Amino acid sequence: AHMADYDLFQIELSKAYGMNEWREDLKNICRKTAEGDNNTVFLFSDTQIKVEAFLEDINNLLNAGEVPNIFPVDEKQEICEKMRQIERKQQRDKNKQTDGSPLSLFNMFVERCKEQLHIVLTMSPI
């Protein structure tokens, strides 16, 4: 990550760390990655798995580029507005330009997550 000048993100576990904190961390990393211009590495270790659902969410990120229903409606609207601003700045190619609908803008968000978020899983053989 350092050599490629990527941002690095890793969760900080505590005794009170649970699904709510996990989901907030995932939302923050996805938004930071898609709304910015830098690539980001999400470093996740097997020692950080407190709940098996953590792995299910990572699986969704790897397969679909998003975790289903992680963003409430108001946050999705904020994301769509940010993607609209990014699209205007970039003056994207006509074939990549969205039609401006919330669905296409959110799909742009997911595509940017897929392109710019790199997940590194570390597992101990012991």
N, C-alpha and C positions, 0 to 999 in steps of 0.2 A: 504494500500500500504506500509506503514511504517513497520507494523508488519511482513509482508511477504517479506520485503526487496526488493520491486519492485520500479523501477524508476517511477516518477510521471511527467506527462506532462499536461499542461493546456495552452490554447491559451491566448494571451494577446491582448485584444481588444484596438483599438484606433479609432479615427475618420476616419482615412484613411484605416482601415482594410476592405478588400473586398475579392472577390473570388480568386484573384491571391495570396494574402497572406495566405488565407485559404488552397489553394492547396499546396503551398510551405510548410506550417506547416504539412499537412497530409503526404506529401512525406518525409519530414524529420523524422517524428515520425515512419513511416513504415520502412524506411531504418535503423534508429537507432535500432529499435526493432528487425528486422530480421537479421541484420548484427552483432548484439551483442549477448551476452549470458544471459542478464538479461531480466526478464519480465518487461513490462511497463504498467502502468495504464494511460489511456487517460481520464481525467476528463473534462466533457463538461456539462455546465449548460444551462438552458433555457434562461437565460439572455444574453448568448453569441450568440444567433441565430440572426444574422443581415440579413441574406439572407436565404430563404427557401431551397436553394440548399445545404446549410450546412447539413441539415437533410437528404437529398437524398444521399449525400456522406457517411454519417454515416450509413445509411441503407445499402448501398453497402458494406461498410466495415464489417458490422455485418453479412450480408448474404453471400457474396462471398469472403471476406478476402482482397479485393482490391477495388479501385475505377477505373472503366474502363478508359483507355486512359489517365491516370494521368501522366505517365512517357513517355517522348519523347524517340526516338530510342537510342540516345547516352546514356541517363541515364539507359535505360534497359540493354544496353551492359555492363555498369559499374556494375550494380546489378548482372548480370549473371557471370561476372568475380569474384565478391566477393563471390557469392554462390559456385562457383567452388573451390575457396580457402577454404571455410568453409567445403565443402564436403571432400576435401583432408585431412584436419586436423582431421575430425571426424572419417574417415575410416568407413563410415556408413555400415549398414547391406547390404548384396547383394540385398535383396528384396526392400530396400529403396533407393538404389543407382540410380542416374540419368544416362541417356545415354550420357550426356554431351551436348545435344542440347540446344540452347537458350530457347526453349519452356519449356523443363523439368527443366532447372535451374531457370527460372522465376516462374514455379509452385512450386519449392522448396522454393523460396522467399515468395510466397503467403502462403504456409503451415506454414512457420516459423512465419509469421505475425499472422495467425489464432491461433497458439499455444501460442505465447508470448505477444500479445497485448490484453489488457483487457480494454473495454470501459465502463465507468461509466457515465450514463446520470442522471443529477439531474434536477428535475422539481418541481416548486413551485405549490402547490394546489390553490394558490390565484391568 
